[in-house]
Amino acid sequence: MISPTDIYHARILIVDDQPVNVELLEYLLTSTGYKAVSSTTDPRVVASRHAEQAFDLIILDLQMPGMSGFDVMDALQPLEPDGWLPVLVVTAQPDHKLRAFESGARDFISKPFDPIETLTRIRNMLEMRLLHKRERSYNARLEQTVRERTAELQRFRSAMDATADAIFLLDPDSAELVDINDGACRMLAYPRGEMLGQSASRIGLGTPDSLRKQAERLAAYAVALGQARSPELAELELMRSDLIAVPVELYWQLLQRPGQPSVLLGVARDISERRQSEELLQRMAHYDSLTGLPNRTLFFKTLADSIALAQDKAWRIAVLFIGLDRFKAINDSLGTARGDDLLRQFSNRLVQCVRIRDTAGRLGGDEFALIMTMNRDQQDAVNAANEVRDALRQPFELDGQLAVLSASIGIAMYPDDATDPETLVKYADTAMSRAKQAGRDGYRFFTAGMNVQVLARLDMELALRRAFDNQELRLHYQPKVNLHTGAIAGVESLLRWQRPGFGLVYPAEFVPVLEDTGLVVRVGNWIIDAACRQIAAWLQQGVGPVRVAVNVASRQFVEGDLEQVVREALSNHKVPPELLELELTETALMSNADRTITVLKNLKALGIKVAIDDFGTGYSSLAYLQRFPIDKLKIDIAFVREITTNPNDAAIAMAIISMAHSLKLQVIAEGVETRAQLEYLRRSRCDEIQGYFFSRPLPPDELGQLVQSARSLPPAPGTASHPAQTLLIVDDDVNVLASLHRLFRRDGYQILTAATPVEAFELLALHEVQVVVCDQRMPVMSGTEFLSKVKEMYPQTIRIILSGYTGLEAVLDSINRGAIYRFYTKPWDDTQLRDNIRLAFHHYWLMHGSGKLAGEPGEDVTALPALQDVK
């Protein structure tokens, strides 16, 4: 045995060119009891001093001027014939460790020094050096049995237990654990007695076959290079007693002594913290911190890998680019915390929509994407798009508040549209933008034409920025006409762009670009100033006072100072405030209701009129409508376009008119293009109309001429003090129309004839009709269907079927619902039919104004006079 006295009297040489390192090591050794400690800062004298004094340990720095530590070990080799250099190297560079072992070093310590580890390694090396010297001096033989070998290894117990690393001693033949240190027990949560004698494979050190091969490799390595330590570190996972894996960094060393069995020594260092840090950094670099989905970097890498696989398998790939509609409005109104919660909830729903082999990712903000691998049919992409849209149908609960979203989705296909990840995603983004432009809550596939349109849009954006500075913008004016007087009541200013090389560009083509780029605020301010300038010009030219309505974008309320802009324009051009009218959409009103009310009240106090544009398409309630200082409502063109043929549109328009009048507001209908629309609105008590029927938008000079011409609307038909009795006959057989016209002409009726329901609806809008006689069998729409719509739009009319069709079930049902007053069959008796029509007019005048017509819902058909079958 090596006594402590022998150890503490061992000769130690410290070699380092830095005096501070020498002083630190000297102090560390002498303060812990070592007696024979010497040092030098000149590496060139180490070999000669070792030849004279035979040091038991040389602590050698590797980086020194004049002569490196590797050169020193080369000089020491001839002094140790058996190759056992008592050298403990000191280095701060890990890549020098392997070369140091190859040069003959027995162990190493790292800079900066850890005192406990340094003393432990010094003590271990001294024990091994003194043992080696004793073996060399006395040629002692080691015990032959495992018990004797274990007893000898026990002498290293204190050194083994002093390190935090786990040390395992194994019999390479049986792969059983011969000994372990306390560090191994702590690492794997096993008591020492339970682990001794166990197979190394139980804790994950390796199979018996792999450990035997490891020992053989180290033995061959020792023969070739003179030492028996593996040159590389291996990473593996050891198994704790509670079956939790512990990642470790492990190196092997083969202990070989003459005449004794070899011992395989493994040193394992726990790298759990390092592994967790690496995994955290990896996740932060590749996953979105809010939703946990792959971020843009990982998404593009995954897409590139998918494309590479698809090339080999002849698969198709669909990239779905998902943009949440109106997310910014929710985020701004409810706050970023609830906005983030919404994104998290949506990402959870999105993951549930995809298959295992597909990938979902967040590309930033409110934009997400999917990668779908398919065979040939693109229907899978359509199904996925619909699933995503369906996932959004259910409201999101955000801290007690409900929010509803929709998504616009763009789809690009590999290899049809592109073959690289960047282009595929760009094209899918382009298709998503098209889906938004088409009205949102839908999907679009990318086409080559979309790419052309994107480039054209970029070109338009640049041209628009130049247009404002180059004064290429113009205002045209469309008249509004008073339905009571027929005279022009004012105009609406409409923006036009005189683009060089393109001619006059209409707003539908460039206003969306203005809104997306934020130029709409700047342009909106210019429109107000230009409108006031034109009002002043008309006054000076003798045209007279013309009230001009200006459309105000919602962003002008949010980002601009509308009140100040209006005041400055009125002041600069000395325009009476009552000649300026502001038209706002419901969305603009509701974006910041309290601030909007304050601004409008201030402008209203100046005398400016305010109208709500496109009324009926937004989401304002009557409660809010009463709070706003509004003068007029404009019925959106969507309800005017089919107002004479669609009962629903007619009902909405009439409801808006009635509601507005009850609130003391005027009503304007826009998009009036036919005389029938005009007369229907006039009879419905609408106040003003605007549309191509009276005039298209005109340049300022032409509009001035129109105002000075005093042109007005035609008078309403049937304005006599005693209105004529009007009979409308509808039949697709022109011979029947001619016969009935001749028959009823002798009775003095105003007779209108129509060959189709469309013609009939137009006549109903133009004239005050009391009795309608209609054939049952007509193309496109049956008689009962036509008269059902007539009942909804003109409930006061008397509606009669005259047909040779004898199927009475639909007719009876229509009579019971009040859609039909009578049913007569063809061929008819002239005298009886004339008498019955005369009775129908009598019934109309008898019941008109009574509030209830015969045949209204609630009356049974059996209570009416019997059906007359005219022969």
Order of alpha helices (4+ residues) and beta strands (2+ residues): alpha-beta-alpha-beta-alpha-beta-alpha-beta-alpha-beta-alpha-alpha-alpha-beta-beta-alpha-alpha-alpha-beta-beta-beta-alpha-alpha-beta-alpha-alpha-beta-beta-alpha-beta-beta-beta-alpha-beta-alpha-beta-beta-beta-alpha-alpha-beta-alpha-alpha-beta-alpha-alpha-beta-alpha-beta-alpha-alpha-beta-alpha-beta-alpha-beta-alpha-beta-alpha-beta-alpha-beta-alpha-beta-alpha
